[in-house]
Amino acid sequence: MTIDLPEPIAVFVEANARLDVDGMLKPFVHDAVFIDNGKRFEGHAEIRELLEEEVVPVTAIFAPDTVRQEDGTVVVEGPAHGDFPGSPLRFTYRFTLANGAIKTLEVTV
């Protein structure tokens, strides 16, 4: 199923499918905030560390199947497959965009 995602989100999702950390970071503003199940990561350095330590090693690949606008955010949902307990798990990604880039991303199960 193909869904129409805003450009910075599409860039993130496509890079995630390749487990390309630089590509996943590219659409984030420099001082972006990434909240992963309650843990907060600020700026490219911390987000890179999260991706390199918690996404790539378990080959966690997000496959969005729904998208909607909600209270100023873009909510994207779908399963993530990988080498982690319970895979696949359904995730909700809440993106706040600013000037064509990702300002915040909150991920919950």
C-alpha positions as CSV (number, residue, x, y, z in Angstrom):
1,M,0.0,0.0,0.0
2,T,1.4,3.4,-1.0
3,I,0.4,6.4,1.0
4,D,1.1,10.1,0.3
5,L,3.5,11.4,2.9
6,P,4.8,15.0,3.2
7,E,8.3,15.2,1.7
8,P,10.4,15.2,4.8
9,I,8.5,12.3,6.3
10,A,8.8,10.3,3.0
11,V,12.6,11.0,3.0
12,F,12.8,9.7,6.6
13,V,10.8,6.6,5.8
14,E,12.7,5.8,2.6
15,A,16.0,6.1,4.4
16,N,14.8,3.9,7.3
17,A,13.9,1.2,4.7
18,R,17.6,1.2,3.8
19,L,18.8,1.6,7.4
20,D,20.6,4.7,6.2
21,V,21.3,6.8,9.3
22,D,22.5,9.9,7.4
23,G,19.4,9.7,5.2
24,M,17.1,9.4,8.2
25,L,18.8,12.5,9.8
26,K,18.6,14.6,6.7
27,P,15.0,15.8,7.0
28,F,15.4,16.9,10.7
29,V,16.1,20.5,11.6
30,H,19.4,20.8,13.5
31,D,17.8,21.2,16.9
32,A,15.0,18.6,16.4
33,V,13.5,16.6,19.2
34,F,12.9,12.9,18.8
35,I,10.9,11.3,21.6
36,D,11.0,7.5,21.5
37,N,8.6,5.8,23.9
38,G,9.1,8.6,26.4
39,K,12.9,9.0,26.1
40,R,13.9,12.4,24.7
41,F,16.7,13.0,22.2
42,E,17.6,16.5,21.2
43,G,19.7,17.5,18.1
44,H,21.3,15.6,15.4
45,A,24.0,14.0,17.6
46,E,21.6,12.5,20.1
47,I,19.2,11.4,17.3
48,R,22.1,9.8,15.4
49,E,23.0,7.9,18.6
50,L,19.5,6.6,19.0
51,L,19.3,5.5,15.4
52,E,22.7,3.8,15.4
53,E,22.1,2.1,18.8
54,E,18.4,1.2,18.7
55,V,17.2,1.1,15.1
56,V,20.0,-0.2,12.9
57,P,21.2,-3.1,15.1
58,V,17.7,-4.6,15.2
59,T,16.9,-3.8,11.6
60,A,13.8,-1.9,12.7
61,I,12.0,-0.9,9.5
62,F,8.8,1.1,9.7
63,A,6.1,0.5,7.0
64,P,3.5,3.2,7.3
65,D,0.0,2.3,6.2
66,T,-2.1,5.3,7.4
67,V,-1.5,9.1,7.6
68,R,-3.7,11.9,9.0
69,Q,-3.5,15.4,10.2
70,E,-4.2,15.9,13.9
71,D,-3.8,19.0,16.1
72,G,-1.0,20.5,13.9
73,T,0.9,17.2,13.6
74,V,1.1,14.6,10.9
75,V,0.2,11.2,12.5
76,V,1.6,8.2,10.6
77,E,0.9,4.7,11.7
78,G,2.0,1.2,10.7
79,P,4.0,-1.8,11.6
80,A,7.8,-2.0,12.2
81,H,9.5,-5.2,11.4
82,G,12.9,-6.3,12.6
83,D,14.9,-8.4,14.9
84,F,13.3,-7.3,18.2
85,P,10.8,-8.9,20.6
86,G,7.2,-8.9,19.4
87,S,8.1,-8.0,15.8
88,P,6.2,-6.8,14.0
89,L,4.8,-4.1,16.3
90,R,2.4,-1.4,15.3
91,F,3.8,2.1,15.9
92,T,2.4,5.6,15.8
93,Y,4.8,8.4,14.6
94,R,3.7,12.0,15.4
95,F,5.6,14.5,13.3
96,T,5.6,18.3,13.7
97,L,7.0,19.9,10.5
98,A,8.5,23.4,10.2
99,N,9.8,25.0,7.0
100,G,9.8,21.7,5.1
101,A,11.7,19.8,7.7
102,I,10.9,17.6,10.8
103,K,10.9,19.7,14.0
104,T,9.7,17.0,16.4
105,L,9.0,13.3,16.1
106,E,7.3,11.3,18.9
107,V,7.2,7.5,18.5
108,T,4.9,5.3,20.5
109,V,3.8,1.7,20.4
